[in-house]
Amino acid sequence: MSDQVTLKIDGISVSVKRGTTVLDAAKTINIRIPTLCHHEDLCVAGNCRVCVVEQTGTDRLIPACAMPAADGMEIHSNSLKVRNARKQIVELLVSEHRAECTTCYKNGNCELQALSHEYIIGENGYINLIPLKEYTIDYYSPSIIKDDSKCIRCQRCVRTCDELQGVGALTVSHKGSEMKISTFMDKPIYQVVCTNCGQCVNRCPTGALVERHYIDEVWAAIYNEKKFVVVQTAPAVRVALAEALGHEPGEIVTGKMVAALRRLGFDAVLDTDFTADLTIIEEGHELLQRLKRALKDKDPDVKLPMTTSCSPGWVKFLEHIFPEFMENLSTAKSPQQMFGALAKTFYASKIGVEPASMVSVSIMPCTAKKYEANRPEMYASGYQDVDYVLTTRELALMIKQAGIDFNSLADDDYDSIMGESSGAGVIFGATGGVMEAALRTVYEVVTGREVPFDGLNITPVRGVEGVREASILINKTLPEWSFLEGVELKTCVAHGLNNARNVMKAVRDGSASYHFIEIMACPGGCLGGGGQPIPTSSDIRKRRSSAIYQEDSQKVIRKSHENPEIVQIYKEFLIEPLGHTSHKLLHTKYTARERY
């Protein structure tokens, strides 16, 4: 049997691999069949029926997203029967949807709204014939708003939470007209096992799930003359912001982004990449200290493998699902939170601003960062270290609100003191980036030599596979690290929480053994975060990833420990990695150094 099938779609012959759906076959010849429940990251569902097409020789319309292409098929995607059925389906969906489009956060980026416009849904359909149900909007989470009145029950969010993330915070409850997307016992999102990752938000076709936005609060701070407002920008924002402003995915707009933030009125524009470099110094030395305790001191209480801690969605997942591994988690805070703590201590002192009058804002690709900023341990400065977290999407909205012509902006540079970064800091935005950045520094600390990969590019930890393993043989160490001579440092990288679950299960049952594990909650890492521009897809995430590595390759400094501002902050303020001040401000456990 041939692995190819040939069919006709709207009179055009097309050959595709056996098993390809009619929907995907149509895409290969640039025929668009509309969908609402379908998403290329998720399994086939066939829930919404918007993608129905007509097949010659059959009476019933078939769902293109769920029907495999077959030899000899003749498909009609735009017949009168199809158009009438599709319009009726959209009318029914709109009839149960609280279509307050002008006040909806997703206005202009809503798939149901776009189809309603396309099929000219008016008052002649089912609108106003079916009374709308009353729903309570869940505003309680610091990260996500859930509005069931705008839900079309496509179940994308349920499949995302289950298939991609393995969390199951959302599920389908009840049947028939009472069916709804619910949480455990219909509790608010913040009271159930939810990691705040926002992947459900990225795939929701309407405004039923959106990030909780803080745009108005940030504008109020900017216009308050008594406040000094400092902003930090995460690595993945610079390779995605342009998408939300009409550009193609994967365009690097770092300089224009900085210029736009300055035009918006922020008093200081600084870079989270700086504290990404700082994270590598602290986390890297923590790893080395744990290895010393395990291999040299033979301490049975040391916890290995050590896992990264910069993804708040991953941290919350670990707290819920694998609490027995909490001591394996690095105590280093995320770059966002390190920045917040230093902004209201070191930076405030350097520029002569009272911490009480400083407002710290971060621009993140992540909805879980909103939750992280509100955690009770994130007050190391004596104040809330990060006051407001905006997503990449929210920043794009602010730029539009301010009437800024983004394309005409000249590139600008970050302010000094906490604005310099290395290429290692940039690649934090991609899955495997934290591991690569750490290895560039740790190997050099231990051996005095650069990591033995061409151009510092540690390709084994790069890629899109859900789980990747890499080992580095350590030899010719410096005298103080002689206990690592001949050690094969075993590492693992995983992205997406379902992959994280598989890795931690393997560690728990002993079928896998590592020294260091990097886990990012979102597919692709931060570049696929829940606060990034919508839509998302594998191709879009790959293009963002390519841009991140391109920016790394263009950096003059590509190792965290060579960042001059990092060297300076240790000289003037932190003194040494894992020291007293570092523990107090940069780690979640303020304990004696010998704890490591």
N, C-alpha and C positions, 0 to 999 in steps of 0.2 A: 504494500500500500504506500502510495506516494505521501510524503510529508507536506505536500502542497495541495491546496484546493483552489478552484477557480469559480468565481461567481460574478454576477452582474449587479451593480448598484446604480440605479437611475440610468440604466442603459450603458454604463461604463464597465468594461471587463476588468477584473482585478484578481490577482493570484496572491494568496497569503498562506502562511504556515498553518497547518491543520491545528485546530483548537483555538485559533484567533476568533474573537467575537465579531459579529456583524458591525458593531460600533467601531472597533479598532480597524477593521477592514476599510470602512468608509473613510476613516482618518487618513489612510495611506493615499487616497486619491482626492484629498482635500474636500470631502463632503462632511459637513458638520451636522451631526444629529444631536439635538439638545438633550441634556440630562440634568437631573437634580440629585438623585441618590448615588450616582456613580462617582468614584474617585479613583484615580490610577494607583494610589497608595494602598487601596483597600480591596477586599474581596468583592466578588459580584454579589449584588443584592436584589436588583430588580424590584425595588419597593415603590418607586414613584410612578413608573410607567410613562413618563414624559418621552422616553426614547422609543416609543412604539413605531414600528415600520410595517409595511405591507409586503407579504411574500406571495408571489404568483402561485396559484394552486391551493391556497389555504384561505379559509374564511376569517379566521381570527387574526388580529394584529399581534405581532410578536415584539418582545422587548429586545432592542438591539444590543443592550449591554450584557444580556444573559444568554443570547442565542449564538452558538458556535456557527461560523461560516461553513457551508457545505458545497460540494461540487454541484454545479448546475443551478444553484439558487438564483432567483431573480427578485431583487429587493427594490422596493419603491419607498424612498424616505420622505417624499413630498407630494404624495397623491392627495386627492381631495378627502378621501376617507381618513388618511393619516392626519391631515391638517385639522379636520373637524374633531377627531378624537383627541388630538394633542391639545387643542384649544380648550376643549371641555375639561380635560384633566387639569390644566392650569387654572381654569375658572374654579374648579372644585377646591383646589389647594388654596387659592386666594380667598375663597368664601369662608374658610376656617382660620384665616390668618388676620391678625390685627394689623391691617395695612396702614399704619400711621407713618407713611414713608418720609414725610418731610421732617419728622422729629426722631427718626430712627438713626442710630449711630452708623448702620450699614448702608444708609441711603447713598446710592451711586455705586455701591459695590455689593449688591445683593443679586444673587442669581435668579430668585423668584421675581424680583422687580424687573429684571432685564427681560425675562420671558413674558411677563405680563405686558410689557411695552411692545415686545415683538409680535405677540398675537392679539394685540389691541383688546385687552380684557376691559370691558366696560360694565355698565349697569344692567345690560341685557342678559347677563349670565346668572350665576347663583348668588352673587354678592347681595347682601341684605336679606336673602331668603332664609339663610341658615343663621340663627342667633349665635353670636360669639359667646364662648364660655368665659367665665371669670377666672383669671389666674393670678396668683401672687408672684411677683417678680422677686427673685433671690438676689438681693444686693449685698449680702453679708460678707462674701469673700473679698479680700483686698485685691484679688487678681481677676476674677471672672464674674460676669453678670449672666444669670440664666433667666430668660423670659419665655415661658412656655406659650404665651399667646402668639408668638411669632414662629413657633415650631411647626414644620410641615411633616414631621415624623419620618424623615428620609433615613434616619438611623446612621448617618455618617459618623456622628459623634460617638455613638455606642460602639460601632465597629473600630473606630480610631482608638478609643480607650481600651478596648479588649484586644484587638489584633496587634496594633503597633506598640501599645504601652503595657498591656498585661495588667492593668489596674482594675478595670471593671467598676469605676465610680458611677458610670451611667448605664442604665438598662431600660428595657421596654417593660412597662407595667400596664395592666388592664387589657381589654380587648375591644374591638369594634370602634365605635364612636368615642369610647372612653379611653382609648389607648393614648399613652403619653410617654415621654422620655423622663425617667425618674431617677432619683438617687435612692440609697438604702433608706427604706421607711419614709421616703419623700422628705428627708432632712435637707437643710441648706448645705450647699457644697462644702463649706468650710468645716462642717461637722462630720463628713464622711471621709473615707480613704481616697482623697484626691491629692495629686501631687502639684496641682496648679500649673502644669506644664503648658496648657493652652493649645495642645494639638487639636482638641475638639473645636476650639474657636477657629483655627486655621482652615478647618474643613466644613464648618457649618455654612450652608448656602444662603442663610438668611440672618436676621439679627437675633436669633434665639439664644446664641452664645456669643458674647463679645467680651473684650477685656474691660475691666473697670478703669475708666480713664481719669486722669488728674490734670487735664489741660487747663481748666479754669483756675485751679489752685496754683499752677505754675505761673500763669499769666498774672495772677494777683501778687505773687511774690516778686515777679520782675518789676511790676509797676509800683511796688512799695519802696519808697526811697530810703527807708530805714533798714532794708534788707540787702545783704550782699549775696547774690545768687551765683553759685558755681555749678557748672555742668560737666559731667564726664560722659564719654561716648565709648560704647563697647566695640570690640573688634569687628563683629559681624554686621554692625549697623552700616558701616561705610561701604559695604559691597551689596547692600540691599535697598538703601534709602531711595536710590534713583528709580527703582521699580515703582514705588508708590507715587512718584512724580512723573510717570509716563515714559520712563526709559526702559531699555531691554535689561533683563536680568544679568547680573555679573559685572556691572559697570562700577569701577572704583571712583568714588566721589568724595574722598577724604577732605581735600582742600575746600571744595564748595560747601560741604557740610559744616566745616568749622566757620566759614564765612557766614553761612546762613544763621548759625547759632549766635554769632556776634551781632548780626543784624536784628535778631529777635530780642536782644537786650540783655543777654546773660553777662554778668560782670567778669567772669573768668571762664574760659573754654579750655578744659583739660581732658586728658586721655586715660580711659580705663586700661589701655595697653601698658601704661606706666606701672599700675599695680598688678597687671598680669605678670610683668617682669619681676615685681616684688614677690608675688605668689611663688614663682619658680625658686627664688632664693630661699624663702622660708620652707616651702614644701619639699624642695630638694634636700635641704639640710635635715629636715625631719626624717626623710627616707633614709639618709645616710646614718643618722643616729639610731634608727630602728635596726638597720642592718648591723651596725656595730654591736648593739645589745644582743642581737640574735646570734651572730657569727663569731664574735670575739669574746663577749662577756658570757655567752651561753645562758642568757636570761630566759627562763621558760615562760615568763609573763608577757614578753614582747608580742605585739600583734602584727602579724604579716599574713597575707599581703596587705600593704597599705593602699587605700583607694583615694582617688582625688575627691575634693570637696567643693569644687567651684560651681557645680550645677545644683541649684537649690531643689529642682524637681527630683534629681537623683537622691539627694540627702533625705528628702521627705519620704521617698519610696523606701529607702533603707530603714528609716525609723519605723515605718508601718510594717514592711514585709520581712525584713531581715534584721530585727533589733539586736540579735546576737553578734552582729558584725559592726556595731556602732564604734567599738574601740579600734577597728581597722581603718576607720575613716580618718583622713588627715585632719588635724585640728586647725589647719590654716583656713582662714576665712576666704570667701570668694574675692576676686579682684574688686567687684563693686563695693563690698563691705570694707575691705582694706582701705579703699579710696575714701569712703565716707568717714572712717575713723581718723584718718590722717588729715582730711580736709579741715576738720574742726579742732585739730590739735596742731600738728606741725605746720600745715599750710596757713592756717589762721594766724599763727604766731609770726610766720615769716612776712606776711603782708600787713600785719597790724590790724586785723579785723577781730572783733569779739565773736567767739563761737556762737553765742546766743543770738546774734543778729545774722548769722550765716544760714542760708538755705541751700541744701545740697540736693541736686537733681541728677539723676542718671538716665541716659538714653540706652535702652536695652533691647535685644531681640527677643525678650523673654517675658512672659507673664508671671512666671514663678518668682522673678526678681521682686515683684511688687509684694508678694508674700514674705520673701526673705528680708526685705527692708523693715518689715514690721515685727520680726521675731524679737522676743524679749531680750536675747543676748546681744542684740545689735545696737547697744548704747554705750560702747566702750569710750567714747569721747566725753561722756557725761550728758550727752544729748542724743536724740535719734540720729544715728550716723548718716543715713540717707533718708531725706524727708519725702521725696517723691520720685517714683520710677515711671518713666514714659516709655512706651514701645516705639519701635521704628515707625509704625503706622501713626502714632500720635504726633511724633515729630513732623512727619510729612504734613499732617493736618495743620499744625501750627505754622509751618512755612506757607501753606496756602492761605491761611487766615491772615497772615501778615502781608499778603500781596507781593511776596518776594519772587522775582523772576530767577528761579534757581539756575537756569542754564546760562544766564549772563554773569553770574558771580565769578569773580576772580578767585583763584585758590588762595587760601589763607593758612597760617600756621597756628598750632596750638600755643597757648601761653606757656611760660617757662615754670620751673620748679617741679610740677607734676604733669608735664605735657610731653616729655621725651619718652620714646619707646624703641624697642628693638623688633626685628622681624619675628623673634620668638614670641613676643607679646601679641603680635598680629595674628599668628596662627592659632591662638586660643579659640578663635571663632569657628574652626573646623574640627570635626571629629578626628582624634589623634593628635591634635595640635598641642594640647597640654603635655602629653607624653613626649612628643618630639622636642618641645621647648625644654622640658625637664632633663631629658637625656643630653641635650647639647651642653647644659651647664654641669650636671652631675658627673658625666664622664670626664669633663675637663678639670673639675675640682679634684677628682680622685687620681687622675693620671698626669695632669698638666698638659695634656694634648687634646686637640679637637677630636670630636667623635668621628670614628672612621667611616664616614659616608661622604660621597661626592658632593661637594658644595654645601655641606651641613644638612642635606636633604635626606631625612631618615625615612625612606620610601616604604619600608615594611609596615609602618604604623599609619600610613596614608591609605585612603581608599574609601569605598562605599559599602564594603562587606559589613554585616552587622556585628561580627566579632572578628578581631584580628589579633594575632599573637606575634611577638618578636622577641628575640634574645640577643644580647650583646655580651661578648666575652670580654671581661676586664683583665688586662694584663699590663705589666710594667707600671705598677701603681707608684705613687709617691709614698715615702716611708710611713707616714702617719695612717695611710690607708692600706697597708700591706695585708691586712686580714681579708681584703677583697681580691687579692691576687688569684687569678684563675677562676673566679666566680663567673658563672653564666647568669647574668641578670635577666630574669624572665619577666616579660611584661605582657599586658593584655589591654586591648582597647575595645570598647563596646559603645554603641549609640542606639537610642531607643530603649525604653524600659523593659520590653519583652526580652531583648538581648541581654540586658543587665540581669534580669532574673535567671536566665540560663547560665550566665557566668558565675553568679553567686551560688547557684545550686551546685555547679561543678566544683567550686571551691569547698562548699560545705560537705559534699559527699566524698571528697578526696580524689576525684577523677581529674582535677586540674590543679596545678601548683604554680603560683606566681609570686614575685616580690612586689610588683607595683601594677595597679590596675587604674586605667582612666575610664570613667563612665560619664557619658552625657545623656541627659534625659530625652533629648529630641533627635529625630532622624537627621543625620548629617551633622549633628552637633548644634552649636548656637546659631549657625547660619540657617538652620531649619527651625528656629525657635518659634514659640507660640505668639510672639509679637511681631513677626516679620510680615512683609507685604503678602497679601493674598491675591492670586492663588499660589499654592505650593505644589511642587512635583519633583520627581527625581531629577529631571533635566534642569530645572531651575536651581535646585540645590547644588548640582554639579557645577553649574556656571558660577555660582557664588563662591564655591570652594576654589575653583581655578583662580578667581580674582584675589582671594585671600593669599594663596601661595605666590601669586604674581607680586603682590605688595610686599610680601616677605623677601622675595628675591631682589627687590629693588632697594631694600633698606641698606644703608651703609653699615649699621650695627645689627647683627642678627643673633646675638647671644645675650640673654637677660643680664648676666653678671658683668657685661661690658657697657651697659647703659650708664652714661656718666651721671645722670640724675639719681640712679639707684646707688651708685658708689657714694654720691654726695649725701644722700639721706642716711646712710649707715654711718658715715663719718660725723655728721652733725647731730643726729637725733636717735637713731635706732641702735647704734654702736656695733651690734653683731647679730647675725641670724640666731633665732631662738633665744635671744636675750630677754632681759626683764621687760623692756618697753615693747619689744615685738610681741611677747606673750600677752601683754595687757591689751594691746590695740589690734593685733593682727591674727590672733588665734581665739578659738571659741572656748578654750580652757586656759585660764590664767593660773598656771601651776609652776612649780620649780623646774628648772631646766633638766635636772636629773630624771624627771618623769619620762624623758625620752631615752 
